Amino acid sequence: MDFPVLGDPWAGGRIEYRAAKVKGLPVPPASATDRTLLAKLAERAAKLAKGGDVIALASVEREIDDTVYRLFDLTAAERAQIETALANTRSASSDDDDDGDEV
């Protein structure tokens, strides 16, 4: 699948979202238990993000990632590739502050 790129996606750029292309992505079926687990983890992550607890948030995000990796039946190599690709986005997000003091 080919998505338009805005800048370098590996150096802070973005990939343009195209709904028609995303519809073709395979999504594995999830059991009711997995859907409930992911919903609860997402709710907990939202609360932690609002509260600013970045340590606990990172732990919950790791649980979400592990669940999704399992659902997609990803190999260790595939997981490592994803983690490497996301490394710069995760470290940048922990440095973000939304306090409005930017000049």
PyRosetta script that sets phi, psi and omega in degrees:
from pyrosetta import init, pose_from_sequence

init()
pose = pose_from_sequence("MDFPVLGDPWAGGRIEYRAAKVKGLPVPPASATDRTLLAKLAERAAKLAKGGDVIALASVEREIDDTVYRLFDLTAAERAQIETALANTRSASSDDDDDGDEV")
pose.set_psi(1, 139.9)
pose.set_omega(1, -175.8)
pose.set_phi(2, -115.7)
pose.set_psi(2, 119.7)
pose.set_omega(2, 177.8)
pose.set_phi(3, -113.8)
pose.set_psi(3, 139.6)
pose.set_omega(3, 176.5)
pose.set_phi(4, -61.6)
pose.set_psi(4, 139.0)
pose.set_omega(4, -178.1)
pose.set_phi(5, -108.7)
pose.set_psi(5, 135.3)
pose.set_omega(5, 175.6)
pose.set_phi(6, -110.8)
pose.set_psi(6, 101.6)
pose.set_omega(6, -174.6)
pose.set_phi(7, 78.7)
pose.set_psi(7, -166.5)
pose.set_omega(7, 179.0)
pose.set_phi(8, -89.3)
pose.set_psi(8, 110.8)
pose.set_omega(8, -176.2)
pose.set_phi(9, -63.7)
pose.set_psi(9, -18.3)
pose.set_omega(9, -179.5)
pose.set_phi(10, -93.0)
pose.set_psi(10, -3.8)
pose.set_omega(10, 179.9)
pose.set_phi(11, -132.5)
pose.set_psi(11, 48.3)
pose.set_omega(11, 175.7)
pose.set_phi(12, 89.3)
pose.set_psi(12, -2.1)
pose.set_omega(12, 176.8)
pose.set_phi(13, -77.1)
pose.set_psi(13, -174.2)
pose.set_omega(13, -177.3)
pose.set_phi(14, -134.4)
pose.set_psi(14, 153.4)
pose.set_omega(14, 171.8)
pose.set_phi(15, -103.5)
pose.set_psi(15, 130.0)
pose.set_omega(15, -177.3)
pose.set_phi(16, -72.4)
pose.set_psi(16, 128.5)
pose.set_omega(16, 179.7)
pose.set_phi(17, -74.6)
pose.set_psi(17, 131.1)
pose.set_omega(17, 175.5)
pose.set_phi(18, -130.7)
pose.set_psi(18, 107.2)
pose.set_omega(18, -175.2)
pose.set_phi(19, -55.7)
pose.set_psi(19, -41.5)
pose.set_omega(19, -178.3)
pose.set_phi(20, -60.6)
pose.set_psi(20, -34.9)
pose.set_omega(20, 179.9)
pose.set_phi(21, -77.5)
pose.set_psi(21, -35.2)
pose.set_omega(21, -179.0)
pose.set_phi(22, -68.1)
pose.set_psi(22, -31.3)
pose.set_omega(22, 179.8)
pose.set_phi(23, -57.5)
pose.set_psi(23, -26.9)
pose.set_omega(23, -178.3)
pose.set_phi(24, -85.1)
pose.set_psi(24, -6.0)
pose.set_omega(24, -179.3)
pose.set_phi(25, -72.6)
pose.set_psi(25, 134.8)
pose.set_omega(25, 179.1)
pose.set_phi(26, -73.2)
pose.set_psi(26, 132.8)
pose.set_omega(26, 177.0)
pose.set_phi(27, -123.1)
pose.set_psi(27, 121.3)
pose.set_omega(27, -177.4)
pose.set_phi(28, -69.9)
pose.set_psi(28, 151.4)
pose.set_omega(28, 176.0)
pose.set_phi(29, -69.1)
pose.set_psi(29, 143.6)
pose.set_omega(29, 177.8)
pose.set_phi(30, -119.3)
pose.set_psi(30, 139.9)
pose.set_omega(30, 178.3)
pose.set_phi(31, -69.1)
pose.set_psi(31, 164.9)
pose.set_omega(31, 176.6)
pose.set_phi(32, -58.8)
pose.set_psi(32, -36.4)
pose.set_omega(32, 179.3)
pose.set_phi(33, -63.8)
pose.set_psi(33, -45.5)
pose.set_omega(33, 179.3)
pose.set_phi(34, -66.0)
pose.set_psi(34, -40.3)
pose.set_omega(34, 178.4)
pose.set_phi(35, -63.0)
pose.set_psi(35, -41.9)
pose.set_omega(35, 178.3)
pose.set_phi(36, -64.8)
pose.set_psi(36, -44.5)
pose.set_omega(36, 178.5)
pose.set_phi(37, -58.5)
pose.set_psi(37, -48.8)
pose.set_omega(37, -179.2)
pose.set_phi(38, -63.8)
pose.set_psi(38, -38.2)
pose.set_omega(38, 178.3)
pose.set_phi(39, -63.7)
pose.set_psi(39, -43.8)
pose.set_omega(39, 179.4)
pose.set_phi(40, -66.0)
pose.set_psi(40, -41.3)
pose.set_omega(40, 177.9)
pose.set_phi(41, -63.8)
pose.set_psi(41, -40.4)
pose.set_omega(41, 179.1)
pose.set_phi(42, -64.4)
pose.set_psi(42, -41.6)
pose.set_omega(42, 177.5)
pose.set_phi(43, -62.9)
pose.set_psi(43, -43.6)
pose.set_omega(43, 179.4)
pose.set_phi(44, -64.5)
pose.set_psi(44, -40.3)
pose.set_omega(44, 178.9)
pose.set_phi(45, -63.0)
pose.set_psi(45, -40.9)
pose.set_omega(45, 179.2)
pose.set_phi(46, -62.5)
pose.set_psi(46, -43.0)
pose.set_omega(46, 179.0)
pose.set_phi(47, -65.0)
pose.set_psi(47, -43.2)
pose.set_omega(47, 179.5)
pose.set_phi(48, -65.2)
pose.set_psi(48, -37.9)
pose.set_omega(48, 178.9)
pose.set_phi(49, -63.8)
pose.set_psi(49, -43.6)
pose.set_omega(49, 177.8)
pose.set_phi(50, -63.3)
pose.set_psi(50, -37.4)
pose.set_omega(50, -178.9)
pose.set_phi(51, -80.1)
pose.set_psi(51, -11.5)
pose.set_omega(51, 177.4)
pose.set_phi(52, 79.9)
pose.set_psi(52, 14.7)
pose.set_omega(52, 179.5)
pose.set_phi(53, -83.9)
pose.set_psi(53, 83.8)
pose.set_omega(53, -173.5)
pose.set_phi(54, -68.1)
pose.set_psi(54, -29.8)
pose.set_omega(54, 179.8)
pose.set_phi(55, -68.0)
pose.set_psi(55, -50.9)
pose.set_omega(55, 179.4)
pose.set_phi(56, -65.5)
pose.set_psi(56, -37.3)
pose.set_omega(56, 178.8)
pose.set_phi(57, -61.3)
pose.set_psi(57, -43.8)
pose.set_omega(57, 179.0)
pose.set_phi(58, -61.0)
pose.set_psi(58, -37.4)
pose.set_omega(58, 178.9)
pose.set_phi(59, -66.3)
pose.set_psi(59, -43.2)
pose.set_omega(59, 179.0)
pose.set_phi(60, -67.0)
pose.set_psi(60, -41.1)
pose.set_omega(60, 177.4)
pose.set_phi(61, -61.1)
pose.set_psi(61, -36.3)
pose.set_omega(61, 177.4)
pose.set_phi(62, -64.2)
pose.set_psi(62, -41.4)
pose.set_omega(62, 177.3)
pose.set_phi(63, -61.8)
pose.set_psi(63, -41.0)
pose.set_omega(63, 177.8)
pose.set_phi(64, -62.8)
pose.set_psi(64, -48.9)
pose.set_omega(64, 179.6)
pose.set_phi(65, -57.1)
pose.set_psi(65, -47.4)
pose.set_omega(65, -178.1)
pose.set_phi(66, -61.4)
pose.set_psi(66, -39.3)
pose.set_omega(66, 178.7)
pose.set_phi(67, -65.6)
pose.set_psi(67, -44.6)
pose.set_omega(67, -180.0)
pose.set_phi(68, -66.2)
pose.set_psi(68, -42.4)
pose.set_omega(68, 177.6)
pose.set_phi(69, -58.5)
pose.set_psi(69, -42.1)
pose.set_omega(69, 179.3)
pose.set_phi(70, -64.2)
pose.set_psi(70, -43.6)
pose.set_omega(70, -179.5)
pose.set_phi(71, -62.3)
pose.set_psi(71, -35.9)
pose.set_omega(71, 178.8)
pose.set_phi(72, -85.5)
pose.set_psi(72, -2.1)
pose.set_omega(72, 178.3)
pose.set_phi(73, 55.0)
pose.set_psi(73, 46.9)
pose.set_omega(73, -177.7)
pose.set_phi(74, -80.0)
pose.set_psi(74, 145.5)
pose.set_omega(74, 176.3)
pose.set_phi(75, -78.3)
pose.set_psi(75, 167.6)
pose.set_omega(75, 177.2)
pose.set_phi(76, -59.8)
pose.set_psi(76, -38.7)
pose.set_omega(76, 179.7)
pose.set_phi(77, -65.7)
pose.set_psi(77, -40.7)
pose.set_omega(77, 178.5)
pose.set_phi(78, -66.4)
pose.set_psi(78, -40.7)
pose.set_omega(78, 177.4)
pose.set_phi(79, -61.6)
pose.set_psi(79, -44.7)
pose.set_omega(79, -180.0)
pose.set_phi(80, -62.1)
pose.set_psi(80, -39.5)
pose.set_omega(80, 179.0)
pose.set_phi(81, -62.9)
pose.set_psi(81, -42.9)
pose.set_omega(81, 178.5)
pose.set_phi(82, -64.7)
pose.set_psi(82, -46.5)
pose.set_omega(82, -179.3)
pose.set_phi(83, -60.3)
pose.set_psi(83, -40.7)
pose.set_omega(83, 178.1)
pose.set_phi(84, -64.2)
pose.set_psi(84, -43.7)
pose.set_omega(84, -179.1)
pose.set_phi(85, -65.4)
pose.set_psi(85, -32.2)
pose.set_omega(85, -177.5)
pose.set_phi(86, -91.0)
pose.set_psi(86, -8.2)
pose.set_omega(86, -173.9)
pose.set_phi(87, -54.5)
pose.set_psi(87, -44.3)
pose.set_omega(87, -177.6)
pose.set_phi(88, -71.3)
pose.set_psi(88, -27.5)
pose.set_omega(88, 179.2)
pose.set_phi(89, -76.6)
pose.set_psi(89, -34.7)
pose.set_omega(89, -179.4)
pose.set_phi(90, -72.9)
pose.set_psi(90, -41.0)
pose.set_omega(90, 179.7)
pose.set_phi(91, -68.5)
pose.set_psi(91, -34.1)
pose.set_omega(91, 178.8)
pose.set_phi(92, -69.1)
pose.set_psi(92, -37.8)
pose.set_omega(92, -176.9)
pose.set_phi(93, -68.3)
pose.set_psi(93, -29.1)
pose.set_omega(93, 179.1)
pose.set_phi(94, -73.9)
pose.set_psi(94, -19.9)
pose.set_omega(94, 177.8)
pose.set_phi(95, -89.9)
pose.set_psi(95, -11.9)
pose.set_omega(95, -179.1)
pose.set_phi(96, -67.4)
pose.set_psi(96, 142.0)
pose.set_omega(96, 169.6)
pose.set_phi(97, -134.7)
pose.set_psi(97, 133.8)
pose.set_omega(97, -176.3)
pose.set_phi(98, -104.8)
pose.set_psi(98, 36.6)
pose.set_omega(98, -176.8)
pose.set_phi(99, -86.0)
pose.set_psi(99, -1.3)
pose.set_omega(99, 175.7)
pose.set_phi(100, 76.3)
pose.set_psi(100, 10.2)
pose.set_omega(100, -178.5)
pose.set_phi(101, -87.1)
pose.set_psi(101, 6.6)
pose.set_omega(101, -177.9)
pose.set_phi(102, -71.0)
pose.set_psi(102, 147.6)
pose.set_omega(102, -177.4)
pose.set_phi(103, -106.5)
pose.dump_pdb("model.pdb")
